[in-house]
Amino acid sequence: MWIWIRATCVPFYDTYWIDRGIKEFEVMFKRKPFHGPEFDKMNLSKDIIQQLMAKEMQKAIAHFGEGRLNPSTIACVFTLIEEQLTGNLITET
């Protein structure tokens, strides 16, 4: 049990599923969310991204029986925000 706890721990309370969503995004798109040449030019602050995340997360729906957003839904929320910021459809590479 302790091995699992150390392997899955996150430094801040209630961030585990966001962390899993980031990892799912990396699997889907082979990069981290909000990273790349178009985002480097924007000088996005964490506050702006957090505001956009809060807005889009409220619109997202938890799958029946789960009671929370799953990692793939969180990854798709990242994708929606990236599309809003860049004006481009995000596709896998």
N, CA, C and O atoms as a MOPAC input file, in Angstrom:
PM7 MOZYME 1SCF
protein

 N      0.81600 1    -1.18500 1     0.00000 1
 C      0.00000 1     0.00000 1     0.00000 1
 C      0.86100 1     1.25100 1     0.00000 1
 O      0.54700 1     2.20300 1    -0.71400 1
 N      1.93400 1     1.28000 1     0.77500 1
 C      2.77000 1     2.47800 1     0.86000 1
 C      3.45900 1     2.77500 1    -0.46500 1
 O      3.67000 1     3.93900 1    -0.80600 1
 N      3.80900 1     1.74400 1    -1.20800 1
 C      4.41800 1     1.94900 1    -2.52200 1
 C      3.42600 1     2.66200 1    -3.43400 1
 O      3.79400 1     3.60800 1    -4.13100 1
 N      2.17800 1     2.21800 1    -3.43400 1
 C      1.14300 1     2.84700 1    -4.24900 1
 C      0.92300 1     4.29700 1    -3.82500 1
 O      0.80400 1     5.17700 1    -4.67800 1
 N      0.86900 1     4.55300 1    -2.53600 1
 C      0.66100 1     5.92200 1    -2.04500 1
 C      1.78200 1     6.84200 1    -2.52000 1
 O      1.52400 1     7.94400 1    -3.00500 1
 N      3.02200 1     6.38800 1    -2.37900 1
 C      4.15300 1     7.21500 1    -2.83200 1
 C      4.11900 1     7.41000 1    -4.34500 1
 O      4.45500 1     8.49000 1    -4.83200 1
 N      3.72400 1     6.39500 1    -5.08700 1
 C      3.72100 1     6.47500 1    -6.55500 1
 C      2.61300 1     7.37400 1    -7.09300 1
 O      2.74500 1     7.91900 1    -8.18800 1
 N      1.53100 1     7.53800 1    -6.34700 1
 C      0.38300 1     8.29700 1    -6.85300 1
 C      0.13500 1     9.59600 1    -6.09100 1
 O     -0.86400 1    10.26900 1    -6.34400 1
 N      1.00000 1     9.95500 1    -5.18600 1
 C      0.75100 1    11.15200 1    -4.37800 1
 C      0.96300 1    12.42300 1    -5.20400 1
 O      1.73900 1    12.43600 1    -6.16000 1
 N      0.26500 1    13.48200 1    -4.82000 1
 C      0.42600 1    14.80800 1    -5.42400 1
 C      0.71300 1    15.78900 1    -4.29600 1
 O      0.28800 1    15.56400 1    -3.16200 1
 N      1.42600 1    16.87300 1    -4.58700 1
 C      1.84800 1    17.76500 1    -3.50800 1
 C      0.74000 1    18.60800 1    -2.89300 1
 O      0.88000 1    19.06600 1    -1.75900 1
 N     -0.36800 1    18.82700 1    -3.61900 1
 C     -1.42300 1    19.68700 1    -3.10100 1
 C     -2.74000 1    18.94100 1    -3.04900 1
 O     -3.02800 1    18.10300 1    -3.90300 1
 N     -3.53600 1    19.25300 1    -2.04100 1
 C     -4.82700 1    18.59700 1    -1.85600 1
 C     -5.72100 1    18.81500 1    -3.06900 1
 O     -5.75100 1    19.90900 1    -3.63300 1
 N     -6.43300 1    17.79700 1    -3.46300 1
 C     -7.44900 1    17.84300 1    -4.50700 1
 C     -6.89000 1    18.16800 1    -5.89400 1
 O     -7.57000 1    18.79600 1    -6.70600 1
 N     -5.65400 1    17.74100 1    -6.16700 1
 C     -5.08200 1    17.95200 1    -7.49600 1
 C     -4.78300 1    16.63500 1    -8.21400 1
 O     -4.27700 1    16.64600 1    -9.33600 1
 N     -5.08400 1    15.52900 1    -7.59200 1
 C     -4.76000 1    14.22700 1    -8.18100 1
 C     -5.40200 1    14.05300 1    -9.55600 1
 O     -4.72800 1    13.63400 1   -10.49700 1
 N     -6.68900 1    14.36500 1    -9.68900 1
 C     -7.37600 1    14.11700 1   -10.95000 1
 C     -6.93700 1    15.08800 1   -12.04100 1
 O     -6.93700 1    14.72800 1   -13.21900 1
 N     -6.56600 1    16.30200 1   -11.67600 1
 C     -6.01200 1    17.23600 1   -12.66300 1
 C     -4.67900 1    16.68500 1   -13.16700 1
 O     -4.40000 1    16.71700 1   -14.36600 1
 N     -3.86700 1    16.18600 1   -12.25500 1
 C     -2.58600 1    15.58700 1   -12.63900 1
 C     -2.80300 1    14.41600 1   -13.59100 1
 O     -2.08500 1    14.27900 1   -14.58200 1
 N     -3.77700 1    13.58200 1   -13.29800 1
 C     -4.10500 1    12.45500 1   -14.18800 1
 C     -4.60900 1    12.95600 1   -15.54000 1
 O     -4.32300 1    12.35300 1   -16.57400 1
 N     -5.36400 1    14.06600 1   -15.53400 1
 C     -5.84000 1    14.65400 1   -16.78900 1
 C     -4.69700 1    15.16500 1   -17.64100 1
 O     -4.73200 1    15.04500 1   -18.86600 1
 N     -3.67400 1    15.73900 1   -17.00000 1
 C     -2.48600 1    16.20800 1   -17.71900 1
 C     -1.76400 1    15.01100 1   -18.34800 1
 O     -1.34000 1    15.07200 1   -19.50200 1
 N     -1.62900 1    13.93900 1   -17.59200 1
 C     -0.97100 1    12.74200 1   -18.13000 1
 C     -1.77200 1    12.15900 1   -19.29500 1
 O     -1.18700 1    11.69400 1   -20.27400 1
 N     -3.08200 1    12.17800 1   -19.19900 1
 C     -3.93100 1    11.67800 1   -20.29500 1
 C     -3.77400 1    12.56600 1   -21.53400 1
 O     -3.72600 1    12.06000 1   -22.65500 1
 N     -3.69400 1    13.87500 1   -21.33800 1
 C     -3.47000 1    14.80800 1   -22.43900 1
 C     -2.14200 1    14.48000 1   -23.13300 1
 O     -2.06500 1    14.47000 1   -24.36100 1
 N     -1.10200 1    14.21200 1   -22.34000 1
 C      0.21500 1    13.87600 1   -22.89100 1
 C      0.15400 1    12.59200 1   -23.71400 1
 O      0.82300 1    12.48500 1   -24.74200 1
 N     -0.63400 1    11.62700 1   -23.27600 1
 C     -0.79100 1    10.38600 1   -24.03900 1
 C     -1.51500 1    10.68100 1   -25.35600 1
 O     -1.15100 1    10.14600 1   -26.40400 1
 N     -2.53100 1    11.52600 1   -25.29500 1
 C     -3.33200 1    11.81900 1   -26.47800 1
 C     -2.57900 1    12.66400 1   -27.50300 1
 O     -2.67800 1    12.41000 1   -28.70300 1
 N     -1.83100 1    13.66100 1   -27.04500 1
 C     -1.24800 1    14.64700 1   -27.95300 1
 C      0.28200 1    14.67000 1   -27.96500 1
 O      0.87400 1    15.47600 1   -28.68400 1
 N      0.91700 1    13.82300 1   -27.20100 1
 C      2.38600 1    13.70300 1   -27.16600 1
 C      3.08200 1    15.00100 1   -26.75000 1
 O      4.19700 1    15.27700 1   -27.19400 1
 N      2.43300 1    15.78900 1   -25.90900 1
 C      3.02300 1    17.02100 1   -25.37000 1
 C      2.23300 1    17.43300 1   -24.13900 1
 O      1.15400 1    16.90100 1   -23.87800 1
 N      2.76800 1    18.37500 1   -23.38900 1
 C      2.07200 1    18.89500 1   -22.22200 1
 C      1.05400 1    19.94700 1   -22.66500 1
 O      1.26600 1    20.61400 1   -23.67700 1
 N     -0.04200 1    20.10600 1   -21.92900 1
 C     -0.99500 1    21.15000 1   -22.29900 1
 C     -0.38200 1    22.54300 1   -22.13800 1
 O      0.40700 1    22.78700 1   -21.22600 1
 N     -0.75500 1    23.43800 1   -23.02700 1
 C     -0.32600 1    24.83800 1   -23.01700 1
 C      1.17900 1    24.98900 1   -23.23900 1
 O      1.78200 1    25.95700 1   -22.77500 1
 N      1.78700 1    24.03400 1   -23.94600 1
 C      3.19900 1    24.11500 1   -24.29400 1
 C      3.32800 1    24.04200 1   -25.81100 1
 O      2.63100 1    23.27300 1   -26.47200 1
 N      4.20000 1    24.82800 1   -26.33000 1
 C      4.44000 1    24.86000 1   -27.76300 1
 C      4.68600 1    26.28900 1   -28.19800 1
 O      4.51200 1    27.21600 1   -27.40800 1
 N      5.08700 1    26.47900 1   -29.44600 1
 C      5.46000 1    27.81700 1   -29.91000 1
 C      4.32700 1    28.83700 1   -29.81900 1
 O      4.56000 1    29.99500 1   -29.47200 1
 N      3.09700 1    28.41200 1   -30.13100 1
 C      1.98700 1    29.37800 1   -30.09100 1
 C      1.67600 1    29.84800 1   -28.67400 1
 O      1.23000 1    30.97900 1   -28.48000 1
 N      1.90800 1    28.99100 1   -27.68700 1
 C      1.63500 1    29.36700 1   -26.30000 1
 C      2.78700 1    30.16800 1   -25.70000 1
 O      2.57000 1    30.99800 1   -24.81800 1
 N      4.01400 1    29.92600 1   -26.17200 1
 C      5.16200 1    30.70700 1   -25.69600 1
 C      4.99100 1    32.18200 1   -26.04400 1
 O      5.40200 1    33.05400 1   -25.27800 1
 N      4.39000 1    32.46000 1   -27.18700 1
 C      4.16600 1    33.83800 1   -27.63200 1
 C      3.09500 1    34.55000 1   -26.80500 1
 O      3.10800 1    35.77700 1   -26.70400 1
 N      2.18200 1    33.80000 1   -26.22200 1
 C      1.03700 1    34.38100 1   -25.51400 1
 C      1.37200 1    34.88200 1   -24.11300 1
 O      0.65200 1    35.73700 1   -23.59700 1
 N      2.41200 1    34.39600 1   -23.48900 1
 C      2.73500 1    34.75700 1   -22.10700 1
 C      1.53700 1    34.55500 1   -21.17700 1
 O      1.15200 1    35.46100 1   -20.43800 1
 N      0.96000 1    33.36700 1   -21.22300 1
 C     -0.19700 1    33.05500 1   -20.38500 1
 C      0.22400 1    32.90500 1   -18.93200 1
 O      1.22500 1    32.25500 1   -18.62900 1
 N     -0.53600 1    33.50400 1   -18.04900 1
 C     -0.27100 1    33.32500 1   -16.62500 1
 C     -1.08200 1    32.13700 1   -16.11200 1
 O     -2.07000 1    31.73400 1   -16.72600 1
 N     -0.65900 1    31.59400 1   -15.00000 1
 C     -1.40300 1    30.49200 1   -14.38900 1
 C     -2.80000 1    30.94600 1   -13.99000 1
 O     -3.74300 1    30.15700 1   -14.03400 1
 N     -2.94100 1    32.21500 1   -13.60100 1
 C     -4.25300 1    32.72900 1   -13.20000 1
 C     -5.25300 1    32.68700 1   -14.35800 1
 O     -6.41100 1    32.31400 1   -14.17100 1
 N     -4.80200 1    33.06900 1   -15.54500 1
 C     -5.68600 1    33.05200 1   -16.71200 1
 C     -6.11100 1    31.62400 1   -17.02000 1
 O     -7.28800 1    31.36100 1   -17.26800 1
 N     -5.15400 1    30.70500 1   -17.00300 1
 C     -5.47300 1    29.30500 1   -17.28300 1
 C     -6.41200 1    28.75000 1   -16.21800 1
 O     -7.34000 1    28.01100 1   -16.54600 1
 N     -6.18800 1    29.09000 1   -14.95300 1
 C     -7.06700 1    28.61300 1   -13.87600 1
 C     -8.48200 1    29.16100 1   -14.04100 1
 O     -9.44900 1    28.44100 1   -13.79100 1
 N     -8.62200 1    30.41000 1   -14.45300 1
 C     -9.95000 1    30.98400 1   -14.67400 1
 C    -10.66800 1    30.26100 1   -15.80900 1
 O    -11.84400 1    29.91600 1   -15.69000 1
 N     -9.95400 1    30.03400 1   -16.91000 1
 C    -10.54700 1    29.31300 1   -18.03300 1
 C    -10.89200 1    27.88100 1   -17.64900 1
 O    -11.93000 1    27.36200 1   -18.05900 1
 N    -10.03500 1    27.24400 1   -16.87000 1
 C    -10.30700 1    25.88000 1   -16.41400 1
 C    -11.56200 1    25.83400 1   -15.54900 1
 O    -12.41800 1    24.96900 1   -15.73500 1
 N    -11.66800 1    26.75700 1   -14.61400 1
 C    -12.83800 1    26.77700 1   -13.72800 1
 C    -14.11800 1    26.95000 1   -14.53400 1
 O    -15.12300 1    26.29300 1   -14.25900 1
 N    -14.08500 1    27.82300 1   -15.51900 1
 C    -15.26300 1    28.08100 1   -16.36500 1
 C    -15.65400 1    26.83300 1   -17.15700 1
 O    -16.82700 1    26.46200 1   -17.19700 1
 N    -14.67100 1    26.18900 1   -17.78500 1
 C    -14.95900 1    25.01100 1   -18.61100 1
 C    -15.27900 1    23.77600 1   -17.77700 1
 O    -16.08600 1    22.94600 1   -18.19500 1
 N    -14.66400 1    23.64300 1   -16.61000 1
 C    -14.93200 1    22.48600 1   -15.74800 1
 C    -16.37900 1    22.50600 1   -15.25100 1
 O    -16.98200 1    21.45200 1   -15.05000 1
 N    -16.93200 1    23.69900 1   -15.05500 1
 C    -18.32500 1    23.78700 1   -14.61100 1
 C    -19.27900 1    23.28500 1   -15.69300 1
 O    -20.36800 1    22.80100 1   -15.38800 1
 N    -18.86900 1    23.40000 1   -16.95300 1
 C    -19.71000 1    22.94900 1   -18.06200 1
 C    -19.60800 1    21.43900 1   -18.28200 1
 O    -20.52300 1    20.82300 1   -18.82800 1
 N    -18.49900 1    20.85200 1   -17.85900 1
 C    -18.26900 1    19.42300 1   -18.08700 1
 C    -19.16900 1    18.59000 1   -17.17600 1
 O    -19.55200 1    19.01800 1   -16.08700 1
 N    -19.48900 1    17.40500 1   -17.64800 1
 C    -20.39600 1    16.52400 1   -16.91000 1
 C    -19.65100 1    15.24100 1   -16.52900 1
 O    -18.94700 1    14.64500 1   -17.34400 1
 N    -19.82500 1    14.84000 1   -15.28400 1
 C    -19.23500 1    13.57700 1   -14.82700 1
 C    -20.01000 1    12.42100 1   -15.44400 1
 O    -21.23100 1    12.48600 1   -15.58400 1
 N    -19.30300 1    11.38100 1   -15.80700 1
 C    -19.94300 1    10.20900 1   -16.37700 1
 C    -20.78900 1     9.51400 1   -15.30700 1
 O    -20.45900 1     9.54100 1   -14.12100 1
 N    -21.86700 1     8.90100 1   -15.74100 1
 C    -22.79400 1     8.25300 1   -14.82500 1
 C    -22.06100 1     7.25100 1   -13.94000 1
 O    -21.30800 1     6.40800 1   -14.42600 1
 N    -22.28900 1     7.35700 1   -12.66100 1
 C    -21.73700 1     6.40400 1   -11.70800 1
 C    -20.34600 1     6.76000 1   -11.20200 1
 O    -19.87200 1     6.13200 1   -10.25500 1
 N    -19.67100 1     7.74800 1   -11.80000 1
 C    -18.32100 1     8.08700 1   -11.35300 1
 C    -18.32200 1     9.16900 1   -10.28600 1
 O    -17.53200 1     9.09700 1    -9.34400 1
 N    -19.17800 1    10.15700 1   -10.40600 1
 C    -19.25900 1    11.20100 1    -9.39300 1
 C    -18.18800 1    12.27100 1    -9.50600 1
 O    -18.13000 1    13.17500 1    -8.67200 1
 N    -17.34200 1    12.18500 1   -10.51900 1
 C    -16.28000 1    13.17300 1   -10.73500 1
 C    -15.89600 1    13.12200 1   -12.20000 1
 O    -16.28700 1    12.20500 1   -12.92200 1
 N    -15.12900 1    14.11300 1   -12.63800 1
 C    -14.63900 1    14.09800 1   -14.00800 1
 C    -13.48700 1    13.10700 1   -14.11500 1
 O    -12.59400 1    13.10000 1   -13.26700 1
 N    -13.50000 1    12.28500 1   -15.13300 1
 C    -12.41400 1    11.33000 1   -15.29700 1
 C    -11.24600 1    11.99100 1   -16.03800 1
 O    -11.41900 1    13.07200 1   -16.60100 1
 N    -10.06900 1    11.37000 1   -16.05200 1
 C     -8.89400 1    11.98800 1   -16.67000 1
 C     -9.07100 1    12.35700 1   -18.14000 1
 O     -8.56700 1    13.39200 1   -18.57600 1
 N     -9.77700 1    11.53100 1   -18.91200 1
 C     -9.95300 1    11.85200 1   -20.33200 1
 C    -10.85100 1    13.06900 1   -20.52000 1
 O    -10.64600 1    13.84600 1   -21.45300 1
 N    -11.83100 1    13.24600 1   -19.66000 1
 C    -12.67600 1    14.44100 1   -19.73400 1
 C    -11.86400 1    15.67800 1   -19.38500 1
 O    -12.00600 1    16.71100 1   -20.03800 1
 N    -11.02800 1    15.59000 1   -18.38100 1
 C    -10.17000 1    16.72000 1   -18.00100 1
 C     -9.20900 1    17.04800 1   -19.13700 1
 O     -8.97400 1    18.22300 1   -19.42100 1
 N     -8.64600 1    16.02600 1   -19.79500 1
 C     -7.76600 1    16.25700 1   -20.94300 1
 C     -8.52100 1    16.97700 1   -22.06500 1
 O     -7.96300 1    17.85100 1   -22.72900 1
 N     -9.77500 1    16.61200 1   -22.27300 1
 C    -10.57500 1    17.27100 1   -23.30200 1
 C    -10.90300 1    18.71400 1   -22.92400 1
 O    -11.02400 1    19.56700 1   -23.80300 1
 N    -11.04600 1    18.99800 1   -21.64000 1
 C    -11.23700 1    20.38800 1   -21.19400 1
 C     -9.98400 1    21.20100 1   -21.51800 1
 O    -10.08700 1    22.33900 1   -21.97500 1
 N     -8.80700 1    20.62900 1   -21.28500 1
 C     -7.56200 1    21.30600 1   -21.67400 1
 C     -7.57300 1    21.60800 1   -23.17000 1
 O     -7.18200 1    22.69600 1   -23.59300 1
 N     -8.02600 1    20.63600 1   -23.96900 1
 C     -8.06900 1    20.80300 1   -25.41800 1
 C     -9.01500 1    21.93500 1   -25.80400 1
 O     -8.67400 1    22.75600 1   -26.65600 1
 N    -10.18900 1    21.99100 1   -25.19500 1
 C    -11.13900 1    23.07000 1   -25.48300 1
 C    -10.54000 1    24.43700 1   -25.18800 1
 O    -10.70700 1    25.37600 1   -25.96600 1
 N     -9.85000 1    24.54500 1   -24.07700 1
 C     -9.24400 1    25.82500 1   -23.69700 1
 C     -8.14300 1    26.19900 1   -24.69300 1
 O     -8.04400 1    27.35600 1   -25.10300 1
 N     -7.31800 1    25.22900 1   -25.08000 1
 C     -6.27900 1    25.50400 1   -26.07400 1
 C     -6.89700 1    25.98300 1   -27.38400 1
 O     -6.38700 1    26.91500 1   -28.00800 1
 N     -7.98900 1    25.35200 1   -27.80100 1
 C     -8.66100 1    25.76400 1   -29.03500 1
 C     -9.21100 1    27.18200 1   -28.91200 1
 O     -9.14200 1    27.95500 1   -29.86900 1
 N     -9.75000 1    27.53000 1   -27.75800 1
 C    -10.24900 1    28.88900 1   -27.54600 1
 C     -9.11800 1    29.90500 1   -27.62300 1
 O     -9.27300 1    30.96900 1   -28.22300 1
 N     -7.99000 1    29.58100 1   -27.02100 1
 C     -6.86700 1    30.51000 1   -26.97100 1
 C     -6.19600 1    30.70000 1   -28.33100 1
 O     -5.81200 1    31.81400 1   -28.68600 1
 N     -6.05700 1    29.61500 1   -29.08800 1
 C     -5.33600 1    29.68400 1   -30.35300 1
 C     -6.24900 1    29.91600 1   -31.54800 1
 O     -5.80200 1    30.40300 1   -32.58600 1
 N     -7.52100 1    29.57200 1   -31.40900 1
 C     -8.43200 1    29.67100 1   -32.54700 1
 C     -8.24500 1    28.53500 1   -33.54600 1
 O     -8.80200 1    28.56800 1   -34.64400 1
 N     -7.45900 1    27.52700 1   -33.16200 1
 C     -7.18300 1    26.38200 1   -34.03500 1
 C     -7.75100 1    25.11100 1   -33.44000 1
 O     -7.80900 1    24.94700 1   -32.22100 1
 N     -8.16600 1    24.22100 1   -34.31300 1
 C     -8.61200 1    22.90400 1   -33.88400 1
 C     -7.37400 1    22.10700 1   -33.47100 1
 O     -6.40700 1    22.03200 1   -34.23000 1
 N     -7.39300 1    21.51900 1   -32.29100 1
 C     -6.25900 1    20.74000 1   -31.80400 1
 C     -6.41200 1    19.31200 1   -32.29800 1
 O     -7.44900 1    18.68400 1   -32.08800 1
 N     -5.38300 1    18.80100 1   -32.95400 1
 C     -5.42200 1    17.43500 1   -33.45100 1
 C     -4.22400 1    16.67300 1   -32.91500 1
 O     -3.24100 1    17.27200 1   -32.47800 1
 N     -4.31000 1    15.36900 1   -32.94900 1
 C     -3.17400 1    14.57900 1   -32.46400 1
 C     -2.04400 1    14.67300 1   -33.46700 1
 O     -2.26700 1    14.86200 1   -34.66300 1
 N     -0.81800 1    14.53700 1   -32.95900 1
 C      0.34500 1    14.64700 1   -33.83800 1
 C      0.92300 1    13.30900 1   -34.16500 1
 O      1.90900 1    13.22500 1   -34.89700 1

